[in-house]
Amino acid sequence: MMFIDMHENDLRHWFGNRGIQLEESKLTFKVVTKQGNRWVFILDDCFDYDGSNEVELYDLDTMYCECYEGWKAPAFNWDLENLLSLIENDPDYDPEGEAMLLAVLKKIKAKKEERNNG
């Protein structure tokens, strides 16, 4: 569980690929991992509609642009511990299975690189 360094343009592309165009102003956001998923907390401060001026939560590992939750932006706590506490735990998450899958994928990648370089 940690912060992920994601560039603003990558986040704009993620939303754009799902039909949502973000404003050109600088984005305020943090990307974290929890239980193998990447999540983005993003400030919606466009003031174009009711519900703006909130921090919204999206799961980056889906094909859908669905806001899971929103919190009032004033005085929102952007600390990692707080962000992680706001994401519900998945009862079906299998950390051992994920670790095994990541190890296999790492080996496959290494073999591909070996073939390409050798």
C-alpha positions in Angstrom: 0.0 0.0 0.0 1.6 3.2 -1.2 1.4 6.2 -3.4 1.9 5.7 -7.1 3.6 8.3 -9.2 1.2 8.9 -12.0 1.6 11.8 -14.5 -1.3 14.2 -15.0 -1.5 13.4 -18.7 -1.8 9.6 -18.0 -4.8 10.4 -15.7 -6.3 12.6 -18.4 -6.0 9.8 -20.9 -7.5 7.3 -18.5 -10.6 9.5 -18.1 -10.6 10.4 -21.8 -10.6 6.8 -22.8 -13.8 6.4 -20.8 -15.5 9.4 -22.4 -14.8 12.0 -19.7 -12.8 15.1 -20.7 -11.2 16.8 -17.7 -10.7 20.6 -17.7 -7.3 21.9 -18.7 -6.5 23.4 -15.3 -4.0 21.7 -13.1 -5.4 18.5 -11.4 -5.2 17.8 -7.7 -5.0 14.0 -7.2 -3.3 11.1 -5.5 -3.0 7.5 -6.7 -2.7 4.7 -4.2 -2.6 0.9 -4.2 -4.7 -1.2 -1.9 -5.2 -4.9 -2.2 -3.7 -5.0 -5.6 -5.9 -2.3 -7.1 -4.9 1.2 -8.1 -7.2 4.0 -6.9 -7.3 7.7 -7.6 -8.6 10.4 -5.3 -9.2 13.5 -7.5 -10.5 16.9 -6.6 -13.6 17.9 -8.6 -13.5 21.7 -8.2 -15.2 22.8 -11.5 -18.2 24.2 -9.7 -20.3 23.4 -12.8 -22.9 21.3 -11.0 -24.1 20.2 -7.6 -21.6 17.8 -6.0 -18.6 19.7 -7.3 -15.9 20.8 -4.8 -15.5 17.2 -3.7 -12.7 14.7 -3.7 -13.9 11.7 -5.7 -12.6 8.1 -5.7 -12.2 6.0 -8.8 -10.8 2.4 -9.4 -8.2 2.7 -12.1 -8.2 -1.0 -12.8 -11.6 -1.1 -14.5 -12.9 -0.2 -18.0 -15.5 2.0 -16.4 -15.3 5.5 -15.1 -17.4 5.1 -12.0 -17.1 7.4 -8.9 -17.2 5.0 -5.9 -17.4 7.7 -3.2 -17.1 11.4 -2.7 -16.1 13.7 0.2 -16.3 17.4 0.8 -13.1 19.0 -0.4 -12.6 21.7 2.3 -10.2 20.3 4.9 -9.9 16.9 3.1 -7.0 14.9 4.5 -4.7 13.8 1.7 -2.4 11.7 3.9 -1.8 8.1 2.7 -3.2 6.5 5.9 -6.4 8.5 5.5 -6.8 7.7 1.8 -6.3 4.0 2.4 -8.8 4.0 5.3 -11.4 5.4 2.9 -11.2 2.5 0.5 -13.3 -0.5 1.6 -11.5 -3.8 2.0 -12.3 -6.5 -0.6 -13.3 -9.7 1.3 -12.3 -11.8 -1.8 -8.8 -10.4 -2.0 -6.1 -13.1 -2.1 -2.7 -11.6 -1.4 -0.9 -14.9 -1.7 -2.5 -15.6 -5.1 -1.7 -12.1 -6.3 2.0 -12.5 -5.2 2.2 -15.8 -7.1 0.6 -14.2 -10.2 3.1 -11.3 -10.0 6.0 -13.7 -9.7 4.9 -15.6 -12.8 4.4 -12.4 -14.8 7.8 -11.2 -13.8 9.4 -14.5 -15.0 7.5 -14.3 -18.3 8.7 -10.7 -18.8 12.3 -11.7 -18.0 12.2 -14.6 -20.5 10.8 -12.2 -23.2 13.6 -9.7 -22.6 16.1 -12.5 -22.6 14.9 -13.7 -26.0 14.8 -10.1 -27.4 18.4 -9.4 -26.2 19.9 -12.7 -26.9 
